[in-house]
Amino acid sequence: MRFLKNQFIEMNIEKFSKLGMRASYGLLLNEYAEINKLFYVGACDTSTSAGLDRFKVNYPLRYVEMGISEQNAVGVAASIALEGRPFLLSTFAPFISLRVAEQIKVMLGYDEAPVCLVGIASGLVQSILGQTHCCLEDIGLMNLIPNISINSPSNVTELNDYLSDYLNNPRPTYLRLTGDQNLVSDLNSSTIRNLQIKSKTKISGGVLLISTGSIARQVNDAVESLKSKVQDIDHLNISSLKPLEKLSIRQIIAKYDQIFTIEEHNTIGGLGSIMSDLLIEFNLKSKLTKIGVQDTYKSVGGSYFDCLVENGLDPEGISKKVLNSIS
């Protein structure tokens, strides 16, 4: 049976937004636990990093501490989920994806255990700890495995929607959380999320920037600065990467001559590759340029913002790459 969204969350979503994605994840689950008595939550020695301290205190019998044993953790989560108890399992993104690829393939892909894997601090945000703690491959990996939904929210409002959606309809899911800044839902972009499509009315021509995840903030700022130099430029954020709303996206992107994908991910296997496949499938003639991490480990290290700048993913860097490509 579907349950209503928590009214407290609906009334206070902007306050959650000011805490950022990771802290909001745990606090949102603490609120949902009041109205959904079925789901379990687990973490791999990362409960504080995922904002779960309050949930652990309030619902100790529904929290499972797995320790630093991610492969075992996926097996435990899958076993509980297959018994009718939805399970949300979180840890840092590289450890919940690459380290447990075989378990994900077999237990979530093949067995379709309705587990929600939550990759916290994905992308470049952990760059100060080096490449081992960055995750630039998770979209590509998850996209290769059948039966797994991939959601990459750009702000806490979208995160809340995806948590509610999973708890209403448990299924194998990967929830990718990126960024470390305060994320509020004031982006001036069209959004494809939960089957809700918004797009400007166009005939043809123009430039479209497509983002996923919290990099949407940087892309939005870049688009605002480019409007004085590029006559017709728009921003589309896609946070539901699998299953992909192909027909709706095709209807939008077919109207643009030049398309740029911007992502905190390797340009191979991520959003850019997904859009490239879509252009080929529908025989669309738009020129596609991928902006992201260019298949290298050399540009990881230092602060998060420095890493964005190094990879041309800050507003100025994005603007320069767009202008260089269309000039």
C-alpha positions, 0 to 999 in steps of 0.5 A, a space after each residue: 500500500 502506498 503511504 503519504 509523504 511525511 507532512 513535516 518533510 514537505 513543510 521543512 524541505 528548504 531547511 533540510 536543503 541547507 544541510 546538504 545531501 548527505 546529512 539530509 539523507 539520514 534525517 529524511 529517513 528518520 522522518 519516514 520511519 514514523 510512517 513506514 514501519 517496514 524498511 531497514 537501514 544499514 551502513 558500513 562504518 559510515 553512519 555519521 557521514 550519512 547523517 544516520 546518528 539520529 536514526 540509530 538512536 530512535 530506531 536501533 532495531 531497524 539499523 544494521 551496522 555492517 562495518 567495513 565489509 561491503 561485500 557482506 553488507 550487500 548480501 545481508 541487505 539483499 537477504 532482508 529485502 527479499 523477505 519483504 523488508 526494504 533495505 537502504 544501504 549506504 557508504 562512500 560511493 566507490 565502496 558501494 559500487 566498484 568494490 561489490 560489483 559482483 554482489 550487485 550483479 548477482 543479488 540486485 541485478 539477477 535476483 532483483 533484491 529490492 535494495 537501495 544502494 546509496 553512494 554518498 560523496 560520489 564524484 569528486 567531493 572526496 578528492 582531498 583523500 585521493 582517487 581511492 575515495 573519488 567515484 567517477 565510474 559508478 553510473 557506467 557500472 550500474 548502467 551495465 547491470 540489468 534491473 537497477 534504477 539509477 537516480 542522481 538527484 541535484 538537490 534535497 527536494 529531488 532526494 526526498 522524491 526518490 526516497 519516497 518513491 523507493 519506499 512506496 515501490 521498493 526495487 533494485 536502486 542506486 542513489 548517487 549523492 554528489 556535492 558538499 554545498 547547500 543545495 536548494 531547489 532554485 535552479 533555472 533549468 528544466 528538469 526531467 524527474 519522476 516523469 515530470 517534463 518541462 521544456 521551453 517551446 522551440 522550433 530548432 537551433 540553439 545550445 542545450 546543456 544537460 547535467 545530472 547531480 549537484 553539478 547542476 548548480 555549476 551548470 546553471 551559473 554557467 548558463 546565466 553567464 553565457 546568455 550574454 554571449 550565446 543567443 539561444 541557450 538552455 539547461 536541462 537537468 536529468 536525474 533519472 538516468 535509468 530507466 531513461 525517459 527516452 521519448 520525452 528526452 528525444 522530444 526536447 533534445 531534437 530541437 537543439 543543434 548543439 548539446 553539451 553533457 556536464 557531469 562529475 563522472 568519467 566522460 566514458 560510461 556516464 551521462 555523456 555516453 547515455 546521451 550519445 547512445 540516445 542520439 544514435 538510437 533516434 538518428 538525431 543530428 545534434 552535435 554532442 560534446 562531453 564535459 567531465 573527467 577526461 578518462 584520467 586519474 591525474 586531475 584528482 586531488 586537493 579541495 573539491 572546488 580546486 578539483 572542479 576547476 582542474 577538470 573544467 567543471 566550475 562555472 567559468 570552466 564550463 563556459 569556456 569549453 562551451 564557447 570554444 566548441 561553438 566558436 
